[in-house]
Amino acid sequence: MLRLEIAALYAGVNILLLLVLAYLVVAGRRRHKIVLGDGGNEAFNRSVRAHANAAEYIPAGLVGILMLALMEPAAPLWLLHASGISLTLGRILHGVGLNSGMLNPGRVGGVMLTWLAYLLIGGGLIYAALAQRL
């Protein structure tokens, strides 16, 4: 698998995850007859926050993964996969965890995996940028 194909794989999966979370928001709006805001409905608010939180974290993660894919040979393939898997699993766990309750292992694990992905991506990009200069 080529580097850009790896980045495309994780981009595709995360974009589909955003679509699923958006669908859950729309379905919740219809079910609870909420046109704007969250209507004071706690369960619906969790769905909105799960989508919004994913929309906050996924784009920067995907841009970082794409940048890593372009930093050949300084960024190794394992780093692309480690970052992509961590971001994807983190966002899935967080979305499920947030939709099912306030504070639970899925939500906490999702945050930790997402932050791990950010650490790998950020550190990898800095390393790759400096390695290109040496």
Backbone as a printed PyTorch tensor [residue, N CA C, xyz], in Angstrom:
tensor([[[  0.8500,  -1.1760,   0.0000],
         [  0.0000,   0.0000,   0.0000],
         [  0.8980,   1.2410,   0.0000]],

        [[  0.5990,   2.1670,  -0.8900],
         [  1.3800,   3.3950,  -0.9810],
         [  0.9950,   4.3660,   0.1240]],

        [[  1.8690,   5.3260,   0.3750],
         [  1.6840,   6.2710,   1.4720],
         [  0.3850,   7.0730,   1.3520]],

        [[  0.1000,   7.5790,   0.1620],
         [ -1.1320,   8.3470,   0.0010],
         [ -2.3690,   7.4560,   0.0960]],

        [[ -2.2350,   6.1970,  -0.2820],
         [ -3.3490,   5.2630,  -0.1240],
         [ -3.6390,   5.0180,   1.3570]],

        [[ -2.5990,   4.9510,   2.1650],
         [ -2.7780,   4.7820,   3.6110],
         [ -3.5140,   5.9950,   4.1750]],

        [[ -3.0640,   7.1910,   3.8120],
         [ -3.7290,   8.4120,   4.2750],
         [ -5.1810,   8.4400,   3.7960]],

        [[ -5.4240,   8.0260,   2.5530],
         [ -6.7850,   8.0130,   2.0140],
         [ -7.6700,   7.0270,   2.7720]],

        [[ -7.1160,   5.9000,   3.1590],
         [ -7.8790,   4.9020,   3.9130],
         [ -8.4010,   5.4990,   5.2200]],

        [[ -7.5100,   6.1180,   5.9910],
         [ -7.9230,   6.6890,   7.2720],
         [ -8.8250,   7.9030,   7.0760]],

        [[ -8.5930,   8.6740,   6.0350],
         [ -9.4830,   9.8030,   5.7350],
         [-10.8780,   9.2960,   5.4080]],

        [[-10.9630,   8.2690,   4.5800],
         [-12.2650,   7.7260,   4.2130],
         [-13.0420,   7.1930,   5.3950]],

        [[-12.3750,   6.4320,   6.2430],
         [-13.0530,   5.8520,   7.4080],
         [-13.5140,   6.9600,   8.3620]],

        [[-12.6720,   7.9510,   8.5940],
         [-13.0390,   9.0260,   9.5220],
         [-14.1350,   9.9210,   8.9540]],

        [[-14.1410,  10.1360,   7.6520],
         [-15.2190,  10.9100,   7.0380],
         [-16.5380,  10.1490,   7.1540]],

        [[-16.5040,   8.8310,   6.9540],
         [-17.7200,   8.0350,   7.1410],
         [-18.1760,   8.0620,   8.5990]],

        [[-17.2370,   8.0750,   9.5290],
         [-17.5910,   8.1950,  10.9430],
         [-18.3090,   9.5180,  11.1990]],

        [[-17.8040,  10.5990,  10.6200],
         [-18.4860,  11.8900,  10.7560],
         [-19.8940,  11.8250,  10.1810]],

        [[-20.0630,  11.1260,   9.0730],
         [-21.3870,  10.9840,   8.4620],
         [-22.3360,  10.2240,   9.3930]],

        [[-21.8680,   9.1370,   9.9930],
         [-22.7000,   8.3680,  10.9250],
         [-23.1090,   9.2400,  12.1130]],

        [[-22.1590,   9.9730,  12.6660],
         [-22.4700,  10.8370,  13.8030],
         [-23.4370,  11.9510,  13.4030]],

        [[-23.2990,  12.4870,  12.1950],
         [-24.2300,  13.5110,  11.6990],
         [-25.6290,  12.9150,  11.5350]],

        [[-25.6860,  11.6960,  11.0240],
         [-26.9840,  11.0310,  10.8740],
         [-27.6610,  10.8590,  12.2330]],

        [[-26.8970,  10.4910,  13.2490],
         [-27.4700,  10.3300,  14.5830],
         [-28.0400,  11.6460,  15.1150]],

        [[-27.3970,  12.7620,  14.7730],
         [-27.9130,  14.0700,  15.1800],
         [-29.2280,  14.3590,  14.4580]],

        [[-29.2530,  14.1350,  13.1550],
         [-30.4700,  14.3910,  12.3780],
         [-31.6090,  13.4890,  12.8610]],

        [[-31.3020,  12.2140,  13.0870],
         [-32.3250,  11.2880,  13.5880],
         [-32.8360,  11.7330,  14.9500]],

        [[-31.9410,  12.2180,  15.7960],
         [-32.3500,  12.7170,  17.1070],
         [-33.2210,  13.9500,  16.9950]],

        [[-32.9020,  14.8290,  16.0680],
         [-33.7330,  16.0180,  15.8530],
         [-35.1540,  15.6160,  15.4530]],

        [[-35.2480,  14.6520,  14.5590],
         [-36.5620,  14.2030,  14.1050],
         [-37.3180,  13.5030,  15.2350]],

        [[-36.6290,  12.6290,  15.9560],
         [-37.2610,  11.8560,  17.0250],
         [-37.7860,  12.7680,  18.1400]],

        [[-36.9690,  13.7740,  18.5010],
         [-37.3430,  14.6510,  19.6140],
         [-38.0050,  15.9460,  19.1550]],

        [[-38.1740,  16.1020,  17.8320],
         [-38.7980,  17.3020,  17.2590],
         [-38.0760,  18.5810,  17.7020]],

        [[-36.7580,  18.5610,  17.5240],
         [-35.9150,  19.6960,  17.8910],
         [-35.4030,  20.3390,  16.6000]],

        [[-35.7770,  21.6050,  16.3880],
         [-35.3910,  22.2950,  15.1520],
         [-34.0410,  22.9880,  15.3050]],

        [[-33.8090,  23.6170,  16.4360],
         [-32.5880,  24.3810,  16.6520],
         [-32.0780,  24.1430,  18.0660]],

        [[-30.7690,  24.1010,  18.2250],
         [-30.1920,  23.8680,  19.5440],
         [-30.3850,  22.4260,  19.9670]],

        [[-30.3950,  22.1960,  21.2780],
         [-30.5710,  20.8230,  21.7730],
         [-31.8970,  20.6220,  22.4920]],

        [[-32.7160,  21.6740,  22.5540],
         [-34.0400,  21.5550,  23.1600],
         [-34.0100,  21.1760,  24.6290]],

        [[-32.8570,  21.3020,  25.2690],
         [-32.7460,  20.9200,  26.6680],
         [-32.7680,  19.4130,  26.8910]],

        [[-32.6390,  18.6510,  25.8200],
         [-32.6810,  17.1930,  25.9020],
         [-31.2590,  16.6790,  26.0850]],

        [[-30.9870,  16.0950,  27.2560],
         [-29.6220,  15.6620,  27.5920],
         [-29.0980,  14.5780,  26.6500]],

        [[-29.9190,  13.5940,  26.3210],
         [-29.4890,  12.5120,  25.4280],
         [-29.1730,  13.0630,  24.0420]],

        [[-30.0170,  13.9700,  23.5540],
         [-29.7700,  14.5610,  22.2420],
         [-28.5120,  15.4350,  22.2750]],

        [[-28.3100,  16.1570,  23.3610],
         [-27.1170,  16.9870,  23.5050],
         [-25.8510,  16.1420,  23.4110]],

        [[-25.8690,  14.9190,  23.9510],
         [-24.6950,  14.0350,  23.8510],
         [-24.4190,  13.6660,  22.3910]],

        [[-25.4730,  13.4300,  21.6210],
         [-25.2800,  13.1280,  20.1920],
         [-24.6770,  14.3200,  19.4640]],

        [[-25.1750,  15.5010,  19.7730],
         [-24.6420,  16.7170,  19.1560],
         [-23.1740,  16.8970,  19.5210]],

        [[-22.8470,  16.6960,  20.7880],
         [-21.4570,  16.8570,  21.2360],
         [-20.5490,  15.7910,  20.6440]],

        [[-21.0490,  14.5630,  20.4810],
         [-20.2210,  13.5120,  19.8770],
         [-19.8490,  13.8910,  18.4520]],

        [[-20.8190,  14.4070,  17.6980],
         [-20.5300,  14.8360,  16.3230],
         [-19.6090,  16.0540,  16.3200]],

        [[-19.9190,  17.0310,  17.1460],
         [-19.1120,  18.2560,  17.1760],
         [-17.6820,  17.9640,  17.6080]],

        [[-17.5160,  17.0980,  18.5960],
         [-16.1740,  16.7810,  19.0630],
         [-15.3740,  16.0820,  17.9750]],

        [[-16.0160,  15.1560,  17.2660],
         [-15.3300,  14.4820,  16.1560],
         [-14.9770,  15.4920,  15.0720]],

        [[-15.8910,  16.4250,  14.8010],
         [-15.6340,  17.4430,  13.7800],
         [-14.5150,  18.3950,  14.1920]],

        [[-14.2590,  18.4960,  15.4830],
         [-13.1640,  19.3300,  15.9750],
         [-11.8150,  18.6300,  15.8440]],

        [[-11.7740,  17.3290,  16.0930],
         [-10.5050,  16.6020,  16.1320],
         [-10.1160,  15.9370,  14.8080]],

        [[-11.0630,  15.4120,  14.0680],
         [-10.7310,  14.6280,  12.8770],
         [-10.0320,  15.4460,  11.7930]],

        [[-10.5020,  16.6510,  11.4420],
         [ -9.8360,  17.3630,  10.3380],
         [ -8.3420,  17.6120,  10.5590]],

        [[ -7.9660,  18.0880,  11.7270],
         [ -6.5430,  18.3420,  11.9800],
         [ -5.7530,  17.0470,  11.9510]],

        [[ -6.3320,  15.9790,  12.4900],
         [ -5.6570,  14.6850,  12.4560],
         [ -5.4260,  14.2050,  11.0300]],

        [[ -6.4350,  14.3690,  10.1830],
         [ -6.2940,  13.9260,   8.7910],
         [ -5.2960,  14.7800,   8.0170]],

        [[ -5.2930,  16.0770,   8.2730],
         [ -4.2890,  16.9360,   7.6280],
         [ -2.8920,  16.4920,   8.0440]],

        [[ -2.7290,  16.1970,   9.3250],
         [ -1.4300,  15.7330,   9.8180],
         [ -1.0210,  14.4130,   9.1950]],

        [[ -1.9580,  13.4760,   9.0720],
         [ -1.6470,  12.1820,   8.4520],
         [ -1.2710,  12.3780,   6.9860]],

        [[ -1.9740,  13.2500,   6.2930],
         [ -1.6210,  13.5370,   4.8980],
         [ -0.2210,  14.1420,   4.8070]],

        [[  0.0820,  15.0630,   5.6960],
         [  1.4240,  15.6620,   5.7030],
         [  2.4920,  14.6020,   5.9730]],

        [[  2.2130,  13.6960,   6.9140],
         [  3.1650,  12.6080,   7.1790],
         [  3.3680,  11.7530,   5.9250]],

        [[  2.2830,  11.4800,   5.2130],
         [  2.3730,  10.6620,   3.9990],
         [  3.2550,  11.3260,   2.9490]],

        [[  3.2640,  12.6300,   2.9400],
         [  4.0600,  13.3670,   1.9560],
         [  5.5240,  13.5240,   2.3660]],

        [[  5.8420,  13.2130,   3.6040],
         [  7.1960,  13.4120,   4.1220],
         [  8.0620,  12.1610,   3.9380]],

        [[  8.0610,  11.6060,   2.7690],
         [  8.8600,  10.4130,   2.4730],
         [ 10.3150,  10.8110,   2.2920]],

        [[ 11.2670,  10.1380,   2.7790],
         [ 11.2330,   8.9080,   3.5590],
         [ 11.3120,   9.1510,   5.0640]],

        [[ 11.2840,  10.4110,   5.4880],
         [ 11.5290,  10.7160,   6.9030],
         [ 10.4460,  10.1710,   7.8370]],

        [[  9.2130,  10.0620,   7.3640],
         [  8.1370,   9.5340,   8.2080],
         [  7.8800,   8.0760,   7.8120]],

        [[  8.1600,   7.1300,   8.6940],
         [  8.0020,   5.7170,   8.3460],
         [  6.5320,   5.3020,   8.2190]],

        [[  6.3040,   4.2250,   7.4930],
         [  4.9440,   3.7240,   7.2730],
         [  4.2500,   3.3580,   8.5780]],

        [[  5.0050,   2.7910,   9.5350],
         [  4.3680,   2.4090,  10.7940],
         [  3.7740,   3.6220,  11.4940]],

        [[  4.3870,   4.7870,  11.3160],
         [  3.8860,   5.9950,  11.9500],
         [  2.5500,   6.4230,  11.3390]],

        [[  2.4240,   6.2620,  10.0260],
         [  1.1400,   6.5560,   9.3730],
         [  0.0370,   5.6570,   9.9240]],

        [[  0.3280,   4.3670,   9.9920],
         [ -0.6740,   3.4320,  10.4970],
         [ -0.9650,   3.6480,  11.9810]],

        [[  0.0550,   3.8410,  12.7870],
         [ -0.1520,   4.0580,  14.2200],
         [ -1.0050,   5.3100,  14.4560]],

        [[ -0.7180,   6.3630,  13.7210],
         [ -1.4860,   7.5990,  13.8520],
         [ -2.9190,   7.4140,  13.3760]],

        [[ -3.0750,   6.7810,  12.2280],
         [ -4.4070,   6.5820,  11.6620],
         [ -5.2780,   5.6700,  12.5090]],

        [[ -4.7080,   4.5700,  12.9860],
         [ -5.4690,   3.6460,  13.8270],
         [ -5.8350,   4.3140,  15.1480]],

        [[ -4.8920,   5.0110,  15.7420],
         [ -5.1470,   5.6730,  17.0200],
         [ -6.2310,   6.7440,  16.8820]],

        [[ -6.1520,   7.5550,  15.8410],
         [ -7.1700,   8.5880,  15.6130],
         [ -8.5370,   7.9480,  15.3820]],

        [[ -8.5870,   6.9570,  14.5130],
         [ -9.8560,   6.3320,  14.1540],
         [-10.4960,   5.6170,  15.3360]],

        [[ -9.7400,   4.7650,  16.0110],
         [-10.2950,   4.0640,  17.1760],
         [-10.6700,   5.0430,  18.2920]],

        [[ -9.8460,   6.0550,  18.4540],
         [-10.1350,   7.0630,  19.4730],
         [-11.4450,   7.7750,  19.2200]],

        [[-11.6850,   8.1430,  17.9850],
         [-12.9230,   8.8480,  17.6520],
         [-14.1320,   7.9330,  17.7400]],

        [[-13.9680,   6.6570,  17.3570],
         [-15.0810,   5.7060,  17.4730],
         [-15.4260,   5.4830,  18.9410]],

        [[-14.4030,   5.1910,  19.7600],
         [-14.6450,   4.9630,  21.1920],
         [-15.2750,   6.1810,  21.8590]],

        [[-14.7700,   7.3550,  21.5210],
         [-15.2970,   8.5670,  22.1380],
         [-16.7510,   8.7980,  21.7290]],

        [[-17.0590,   8.6020,  20.4520],
         [-18.4280,   8.7930,  19.9820],
         [-19.4030,   7.8490,  20.6560]],

        [[-19.0280,   6.5840,  20.7510],
         [-19.8730,   5.5900,  21.4210],
         [-19.9810,   5.9210,  22.9060]],

        [[-18.8520,   6.2450,  23.5190],
         [-18.8520,   6.5530,  24.9430],
         [-19.6730,   7.7790,  25.2840]],

        [[-19.5740,   8.8120,  24.4780],
         [-20.3150,  10.0360,  24.7590],
         [-21.8070,   9.8240,  24.5470]],

        [[-22.1710,   9.0330,  23.5510],
         [-23.5930,   8.7590,  23.3130],
         [-24.2060,   7.8660,  24.3790]],

        [[-23.3790,   7.0800,  25.0790],
         [-23.9410,   6.1360,  26.0440],
         [-23.9180,   6.6430,  27.4830]],

        [[-23.2370,   7.7110,  27.7750],
         [-23.2210,   8.2150,  29.1440],
         [-22.2060,   9.3170,  29.3150]],

        [[-22.1830,   9.8790,  30.4860],
         [-21.3380,  11.0420,  30.7240],
         [-19.8440,  10.6920,  30.7610]],

        [[-19.4070,   9.9580,  31.7440],
         [-17.9900,   9.6250,  31.8320],
         [-17.8720,   8.1090,  31.9550]],

        [[-17.2010,   7.4990,  30.9820],
         [-17.0800,   6.0480,  30.9550],
         [-15.7690,   5.6790,  30.2650]],

        [[-15.3800,   4.4040,  30.3330],
         [-14.0940,   3.9940,  29.7490],
         [-13.9760,   4.2760,  28.2460]],

        [[-15.0770,   4.1560,  27.5050],
         [-15.0180,   4.4340,  26.0710],
         [-14.6660,   5.8800,  25.7960]],

        [[-15.2800,   6.7510,  26.5320],
         [-15.0150,   8.1840,  26.3410],
         [-13.5850,   8.5410,  26.7400]],

        [[-13.1530,   8.0450,  27.8890],
         [-11.7910,   8.3320,  28.3640],
         [-10.7620,   7.7090,  27.4260]],

        [[-10.9690,   6.4420,  27.0410],
         [-10.0530,   5.7750,  26.1190],
         [-10.0050,   6.4630,  24.7730]],

        [[-11.1580,   6.9480,  24.3300],
         [-11.2090,   7.6680,  23.0570],
         [-10.3840,   8.9410,  23.0800]],

        [[-10.4850,   9.6690,  24.1710],
         [ -9.6830,  10.8970,  24.3100],
         [ -8.1980,  10.5520,  24.3250]],

        [[ -7.8390,   9.5310,  25.0850],
         [ -6.4180,   9.1670,  25.1910],
         [ -5.8570,   8.7200,  23.8390]],

        [[ -6.6120,   7.9140,  23.0910],
         [ -6.1370,   7.4690,  21.7750],
         [ -6.0490,   8.6330,  20.7930]],

        [[ -7.0050,   9.5480,  20.8650],
         [ -6.9600,  10.7210,  19.9850],
         [ -5.7470,  11.5850,  20.3080]],

        [[ -5.4980,  11.7970,  21.5750],
         [ -4.3310,  12.5880,  21.9650],
         [ -3.0330,  11.8800,  21.6030]],

        [[ -3.0220,  10.5520,  21.7040],
         [ -1.8520,   9.7940,  21.2680],
         [ -1.6240,  10.0090,  19.7770]],

        [[ -2.6830,   9.9730,  18.9890],
         [ -2.5580,  10.2170,  17.5510],
         [ -1.9790,  11.6110,  17.3080]],

        [[ -2.4830,  12.6050,  18.0170],
         [ -1.9670,  13.9670,  17.8630],
         [ -0.4880,  14.0430,  18.2370]],

        [[ -0.1070,  13.3420,  19.3000],
         [  1.3000,  13.3200,  19.7220],
         [  2.1690,  12.6730,  18.6430]],

        [[  1.7240,  11.5390,  18.1140],
         [  2.4730,  10.8570,  17.0520],
         [  2.5730,  11.7310,  15.8020]],

        [[  1.4670,  12.3260,  15.4170],
         [  1.4440,  13.1600,  14.2090],
         [  2.3190,  14.3900,  14.4030]],

        [[  2.1060,  15.1040,  15.5020],
         [  2.8870,  16.3260,  15.7490],
         [  4.3700,  16.0490,  15.8660]],

        [[  4.7100,  15.0430,  16.6720],
         [  6.1200,  14.6860,  16.8240],
         [  6.7230,  14.1840,  15.5240]],

        [[  5.9570,  13.3580,  14.8070],
         [  6.4380,  12.8300,  13.5300],
         [  6.6740,  13.9140,  12.4980]],

        [[  5.7850,  14.8980,  12.4500],
         [  5.9570,  15.9930,  11.4880],
         [  7.1690,  16.8560,  11.8240]],

        [[  7.3580,  17.1230,  13.0970],
         [  8.5350,  17.9160,  13.4970],
         [  9.8130,  17.1510,  13.1640]],

        [[  9.8440,  15.8700,  13.5100],
         [ 11.0110,  15.0460,  13.1890],
         [ 11.2470,  15.0220,  11.6790]],

        [[ 10.2000,  14.7550,  10.9200],
         [ 10.3510,  14.6440,   9.4600],
         [ 10.8130,  15.9540,   8.8460]],

        [[ 10.2900,  17.0590,   9.3430],
         [ 10.7070,  18.3670,   8.8040],
         [ 12.1770,  18.6400,   9.0930]],

        [[ 12.6130,  18.3140,  10.3160],
         [ 14.0120,  18.5520,  10.6630],
         [ 14.9440,  17.5430,   9.9870]],

        [[ 14.4770,  16.3070,   9.8260],
         [ 15.3060,  15.2840,   9.1870],
         [ 15.5630,  15.6110,   7.7290]],

        [[ 14.6450,  16.2860,   7.0970],
         [ 14.8160,  16.6800,   5.6930],
         [ 15.9560,  17.6970,   5.5490]],

        [[ 16.2120,  18.4570,   6.6130],
         [ 17.2270,  19.5100,   6.5980],
         [ 18.6220,  18.9860,   6.9230]],

        [[ 18.7030,  17.8120,   7.5560],
         [ 20.0040,  17.2920,   8.0040],
         [ 20.6960,  16.5120,   6.9220]]])
